[in-house]
Amino acid sequence: KKARTELSTDGGADGTIRLTYFAGWGLAEQTRWVLAATGVEFEQVALTSHDQFSALRESGDLLFRQLPLLEIDGLKLTQSQAMLRYVARRGGLDHTGDPAEGALVDMVCEAVKDARSVVTGYPFSEDKHAHVSSIGDKIAKFMPAFEASIVSLESSAGEDGLVGFVRSGLSTADVVLAEFVEEVLVLKPDALDGYAKIAQLHAQVVAMPSVQAYLKSDKRYPFPLEGKECDNYVKNVRAVLGRT
């Protein structure tokens, strides 16, 4: 069966929101955080074999023949940045009507995507000590700009003192930066030294009840830092991609 060239519109037709990926963080973790931040319950499917992946490709459900796949609102969405922004718009995170603010949110999201390579690449690195040692230099390109772009939010009842990238309230950029920070702190605990506003923003997002619920749930995969967790994740990815 040939892959469809249009957006598939039969996904999640039963009302279930379903995220299909490998058994780990990778490119799907940002979407998991945005789903959590917008209070969306979802089902998680972790592929375990190349046959499963091939069947998905043959079905035409993967528009660009790549994971992750998000089934939501009768759609089958691929490309991680597109799916997280769809969820954000759906949940009111992309609330600004100001094109300049919208552009800033998009720029931050794209920069976070680039910065996240230090996290997504770690399990597959040959020399993990060298990988960790290089993180400081790699994120130094982004962190000062993130810090300088964070502003105080407009005052609202009981929420004075909050910060974010747009004054009108919580945005997609806030959530994806917090996700990145949460992950990079596993590898570099001093990553926030000198970045007080980033630290405050991270704390705000992590403290959200819906985000807390996700982080404490069985949907949250452990970071594949070392040992069996790392080996099993790498084996899972390679098995699904047929690279064993």
N, C-alpha and C positions, 0 to 999 in steps of 0.2 A: 504494500500500500504506500503510495507516494505521500510525502509530507505535504500538509496543507500550506498554502502560501498566504492565507488570510488568518486573522485572529480567530482561534477556536472559541465557540460560544456555548459549548455544552458542559463545561467544567463546573463542578459543584452544583449540579442541577438539583440534587437532593437537599440542598441547603447546607451541606457540610463544607466547611472551609478546610482545605487539605493542602499541606505543604510536603512535597516530595523531594528528597535530597539524599545525600550520604548520611551516615550515622555520626554527625559531628557539626561543628560550627560553620566553617568555610564561608561561602557566599550567601548562605541562607540566614545566617545569624542576625544580620541587620533587620531582615523582614520579620523574624521572630520577635525582636524587640519592638518594632513598630506595631505589630499586631497586639503585643502586650500593652504598649502604651496607650493604644486606642480601645483597650478593653475587649478585644476580639478573641473568642475561643476558637481554637483550631485543632485539627487532627494532624499528626505527624506520621509520615511514612518514610522509613529509611530503607533504601534499596540494599540488597545484599549480593546480587549476582549480575553478571553482564547480560544474561538472558532477559532479566527484568528491564534493564536499561534499553536493550535492543527492541523489546516489545513496545516500550513507550515511544521510541523513535519511529517505529513502523506504524504506530497508531496515528501519527500525525499530531499528537498532543504537544510535542516539543517543537515549536515553530522554528527555532534555530538548532534543533537537535542537541540541546544542552540542558543540563540541570542548573539551578533548581526549577521546580514547577509549582505554581500556586494556583489552586482551583478555588475560585471565589466568585460569587454573584453570577454564576453561569458562564464564567470565563476560565480559560486556561492560560495563565500568564507565565511567560518566561523572561529571562534577563533580570538579574537581581535588582538593579536600580529601578527598572520600570515597575516591578511588582511592589517594592517598598513604597514608592511614591504613589502608586494607586491606592495602597492601604492608607497612606497618610492623607490623601485627598478625601478618601471615603470617611475617615475618622475625624476630619476637621483639623489636622495638623498643618495643612497648607491653607491657612485661613486668611493670609494677608492678601489684600486687593491691590497692594502697591507693587508694580512690576520690578522696581529696584530692590525691594525686600525679597521678592520671589527669586530674583537673580542671585542675591546673596545666599539664600538658603540652598539654591542649586549648586553654587560654587563650593559651599562648605561640604555639601554631600559628596560632590565629586572629589574634593580634596581628601575627605575621610576615606573614600573608597581607595584612593591611591595609597594613603598612609597605612591602611589595613594590611598591606602586603607583608608587613613585618609579623603579623599574626597568622595570616593564612598560609604563609610560606614556611613557618617554623617547623611543623611536623615533618615536612619533606626535606628539610635541610640536612646535608651530609655532616656538617660540623655545627652542632647546636650551640656550642660555647661561642664560636665565632659569630653565629647569627645573632645571639643575644648581645654580644659585645658591640655589634654594629647598629643596634636599635637606636641608641641615643643620637648618633649622627643622622640617621635616616629620618627620624621624626622631627629633628630640629628644623627641617625645611617647613614644617606645617604648624608646630605648636605656637610659636610667637604670633603667627597670623590669626590662629584661632583665638588666642588670648586677647588680642587687640580688637577683635570683632565682637566680642561678647559685651552686651550692654545691660543696664538695669531695666527690668520690665516695668510697664506702666502700673502704677499702684492700683491694687484691687483689694477688696475686703479680706483681711487675714492673710494676705500674700505679699506684703511689703518685703523688699529685700531680695526678691527673686531675680535671677539673671537669665539671659538667653540671647539668641542671635537677632531676634526681632522684638521690638518693644511691646507688641500687641499680645504676646503669649507664647506658650510652648509651640515649637516648630519641629519639623522633621529633622532639621540640622541639629537641634539640641539632642534628640534621641540617638541619632547615629553617632554623634561625637561621644556621648556618654557610653554607648556600646563599645566603641573603639577604646576608650580609656579603661573601661572595666577589663577588657581583654589584655591590653598592653601592660597593665599593672601586674598581671601574673608573671610576665617575663621580665619586667623592669619596674620594681616597686618604687623607685624614686622618679618615675617618669613625670610626675606632676610638680616636682620641686621647682619653685619659681613661677608656677602657673596657678595663682590663687583663684582666678575666675573660672578656669576650666575645672578645677577641683570642686568649686561650689556648684557649677552646672552639673557635673557628674553626680554629686551627692543628691541634688534635687531630683534628677531623673530616676536614680536607683531607689530613692525613697518612695516613689509613686506606688501605691498599693498594688496596682495591676502589674507593674514591673517586678515588684517584690514577689508577687504570687508566681510569676513565670520563673524567676530565678530559683525559687525554692521547689519548683515542680519537677516531675520526672521528664518533662519535655526539654529541660535544660541539660545539654550534654556537658560532661566535664571537659576541661581543657586538656588536650592530649599532650601533656607536658613531658612525660617520660614513661619508661617501662611499658607495661602491657597496654595502657590507655593509648599511648602514642602509636605503638606497633599495630594495635587493632584498628585504629582509625586509618592509618596508611594502608593496611591490608584491605580494608573495606573499600576505600576509594579506588585502589588499583583493581580489585576484583570487579567492581561495578563497571569500570572503564575498560576492562578486558586487558589490563596491563600486567597481570601476574606472571 
